[in-house]
Amino acid sequence: MAALLDRKLHFKHMLLFGAVLLMVCFFFIYDNCLVVSINSYKVLDDHNRARAAQIKQDVDGQSSRTRYILLYTGFFEEKRWGLLAETLGPDYFSMQHCPVTNCVLTSYHHLLPSVTDYDALVFHVATRWDGPLPPVRTPHQLYVAALMESPAHTKHTLSLDGDYFNWTMTYRLDSDVVFNYLNVVDLESGEVIGPALHPSWRNGYDEYSNVTLAGTVSTKHKMAAQFVSHCGALSGRDRLVKKMQSAGFQVDVYGTCGPLKCPRGNPECDQMLDTVYWFYLSFENSLCVDYVTEKLYHALEHNIVPVVFGGADYNRFMPPGSYIDVQDYKTVNELVDYLRYLMDNPDEYVKYFWWKQHYALDHTNSYCDLCVKLHSVDARERVQYYRNIKAWWYDDACTAKPKIEF
């Protein structure tokens, strides 16, 4: 019996010792595992740093390689897309102050031995291309669909172009490369603020005053000018102008669609925007998302207030209080009444120039952006195709009915 009790006691001692040993081992192992775990973050960090250095080395190596861009089709009748020469190299990109200059842009198909040697092929898809398409394509090549016309004037249906194009280069702000006219640059920071999907504009319209400028503009003696050569536009802008004229608002129409002429490039045409007319009608031919043409920017370069009519959110392009949007008014009479009010109150009129003390218009070069993108890591490593570019271009892109009644 005593031996049995001794064995039980010994067993309890062994259990107790085991428990203590287990606890000691647990804390020892936990402590050491934790240390190893913490150290593993350092290992991971070291690995990531080494990988980033390797990627940078690879990218630097790739960046040193010239990217070749072939303008495969013409731009309407312009084989060179309006550029000065058939082939433009790094010197051109340098003169344009591009952040990346190691690119060659050409419309000469035989500059390189094979069409597969080009990094990007750009196709103007506003019209039908009657020439032969590239007979072969390599995986590294990027096919770019370029458009400056709205969907309402796109003659190429795009219906057979599924999985064909990698990138888009259009006026639309959700394009891979934005093909626009001018940028709005912050004078203080040098940053490009617009056009952008979500620009961050300064405020200043309500507080702005300029007595000298108000005195200057008060000498203007005609209401509005419009320069237009595309008559019978889908937007109905011709009818809108006639409605404004019927409401007693004088609009002088220059160009094919009006009785007045002023040759393009004539300095007097620009001068009269500063000295003669109060308003410049920047009316688009179609009401489509982001479709803003040079008409707006031409007005903004002068001391004249643009009156815009289109399908764009103009705050994406210019700060609020730099233009008058026709679509903000229910009727033509309401619009005309406000324009007359500004003519009678020059101090209120000049508030539309408040933005010029904070911003400047700067010429853009979409080929710069294309060159930069071709040198980027994402562009080189990420494979992208537009599976239904027709839907991207046409779906919910335009409207036939304006908000203003006329």
Secondary structure as the mmCIF struct_conf table of DSSP 4:
data_model
#
loop_
_struct_conf.conf_type_id
_struct_conf.id
_struct_conf.beg_label_comp_id
_struct_conf.beg_label_asym_id
_struct_conf.beg_label_seq_id
_struct_conf.end_label_comp_id
_struct_conf.end_label_asym_id
_struct_conf.end_label_seq_id
HELX_RH_AL_P HELX_RH_AL_P1 ALA A 2 SER A 63
TURN_TY1_P TURN_TY1_P1 SER A 64 SER A 64
BEND BEND1 ARG A 65 ARG A 65
HELX_LH_PP_P HELX_LH_PP_P1 THR A 66 THR A 66
STRN STRN1 ARG A 67 LEU A 71
BEND BEND2 THR A 73 THR A 73
STRN STRN2 PHE A 75 PHE A 75
TURN_TY1_P TURN_TY1_P2 PHE A 76 GLU A 77
STRN STRN3 GLU A 78 GLU A 78
TURN_TY1_P TURN_TY1_P3 LYS A 79 GLY A 82
BEND BEND3 LEU A 84 GLU A 86
STRN STRN4 THR A 87 LEU A 88
HELX_RH_AL_P HELX_RH_AL_P2 PRO A 90 MET A 95
TURN_TY1_P TURN_TY1_P4 GLN A 96 HIS A 97
BEND BEND4 PRO A 99 PRO A 99
STRN STRN5 CYS A 103 THR A 106
TURN_TY1_P TURN_TY1_P5 HIS A 109 HIS A 110
BEND BEND5 LEU A 111 SER A 114
HELX_RH_3T_P HELX_RH_3T_P1 VAL A 115 ASP A 117
BEND BEND6 ASP A 119 ASP A 119
STRN STRN6 ALA A 120 HIS A 124
BEND BEND7 ALA A 126 THR A 127
BEND BEND8 GLY A 131 GLY A 131
HELX_LH_PP_P HELX_LH_PP_P2 PRO A 132 PRO A 134
BEND BEND9 PRO A 135 PRO A 135
TURN_TY1_P TURN_TY1_P6 PRO A 139 HIS A 140
STRN STRN7 LEU A 142 LEU A 147
BEND BEND10 GLU A 149 GLU A 149
HELX_RH_3T_P HELX_RH_3T_P2 PRO A 151 HIS A 153
BEND BEND11 HIS A 156 HIS A 156
TURN_TY1_P TURN_TY1_P7 SER A 159 LEU A 160
TURN_TY1_P TURN_TY1_P8 GLY A 162 TYR A 164
BEND BEND12 ASN A 166 ASN A 166
STRN STRN8 TRP A 167 THR A 170
BEND BEND13 TYR A 171 ARG A 172
TURN_TY1_P TURN_TY1_P9 LEU A 173 ASP A 174
BEND BEND14 SER A 175 ASP A 176
STRN STRN9 VAL A 177 VAL A 178
BEND BEND15 TYR A 181 TYR A 181
STRN STRN10 LEU A 182 ASP A 186
TURN_TY1_P TURN_TY1_P10 LEU A 187 SER A 189
STRN STRN11 VAL A 192 GLY A 194
BEND BEND16 PRO A 195 PRO A 195
BEND BEND17 LEU A 197 HIS A 198
TURN_TY1_P TURN_TY1_P11 TYR A 205 GLU A 207
HELX_RH_AL_P HELX_RH_AL_P3 VAL A 211 VAL A 217
TURN_TY1_P TURN_TY1_P12 SER A 218 THR A 219
STRN STRN12 LYS A 222 PHE A 227
BEND BEND18 GLY A 232 GLY A 232
TURN_TY1_P TURN_TY1_P13 LEU A 234 SER A 235
HELX_RH_AL_P HELX_RH_AL_P4 ARG A 237 SER A 246
TURN_TY1_P TURN_TY1_P14 ALA A 247 GLY A 248
STRN STRN13 VAL A 251 TYR A 254
BEND BEND19 GLY A 255 GLY A 255
TURN_TY1_P TURN_TY1_P15 THR A 256 CYS A 257
BEND BEND20 GLY A 258 PRO A 259
STRN STRN14 LEU A 260 LEU A 260
TURN_TY1_P TURN_TY1_P16 ARG A 264 GLY A 265
HELX_RH_AL_P HELX_RH_AL_P5 PRO A 267 THR A 275
TURN_TY1_P TURN_TY1_P17 VAL A 276 VAL A 276
STRN STRN15 TYR A 277 PHE A 283
BEND BEND21 ASN A 285 SER A 286
STRN STRN16 LEU A 287 CYS A 288
TURN_TY1_P TURN_TY1_P18 VAL A 289 ASP A 290
HELX_RH_AL_P HELX_RH_AL_P6 GLU A 294 LEU A 300
TURN_TY1_P TURN_TY1_P19 GLU A 301 ASN A 303
BEND BEND22 ILE A 304 ILE A 304
STRN STRN17 VAL A 305 PHE A 309
BEND BEND23 GLY A 310 ALA A 312
HELX_RH_3T_P HELX_RH_3T_P3 TYR A 314 ARG A 316
TURN_TY1_P TURN_TY1_P20 PHE A 317 PHE A 317
BEND BEND24 MET A 318 MET A 318
TURN_TY1_P TURN_TY1_P21 PRO A 320 GLY A 321
BEND BEND25 SER A 322 TYR A 323
STRN STRN18 ILE A 324 ASP A 325
HELX_RH_3T_P HELX_RH_3T_P4 VAL A 326 ASP A 328
BEND BEND26 LYS A 330 LYS A 330
STRN STRN19 THR A 331 THR A 331
HELX_RH_AL_P HELX_RH_AL_P7 VAL A 332 ASP A 344
HELX_RH_AL_P HELX_RH_AL_P8 PRO A 346 TYR A 349
HELX_RH_3T_P HELX_RH_3T_P5 VAL A 350 GLN A 357
TURN_TY1_P TURN_TY1_P22 HIS A 358 HIS A 358
STRN STRN20 TYR A 359 HIS A 363
HELX_RH_AL_P HELX_RH_AL_P9 SER A 366 HIS A 375
BEND BEND27 SER A 376 SER A 376
HELX_RH_AL_P HELX_RH_AL_P10 VAL A 377 GLU A 381
TURN_TY1_P TURN_TY1_P23 ARG A 387 ASN A 388
HELX_RH_AL_P HELX_RH_AL_P11 ILE A 389 TYR A 394
TURN_TY1_P TURN_TY1_P24 ASP A 395 ASP A 396
STRN STRN21 CYS A 398 THR A 399
BEND BEND28 ALA A 400 LYS A 401
BEND BEND29 LYS A 403 ILE A 404
STRN STRN22 GLU A 405 GLU A 405
#
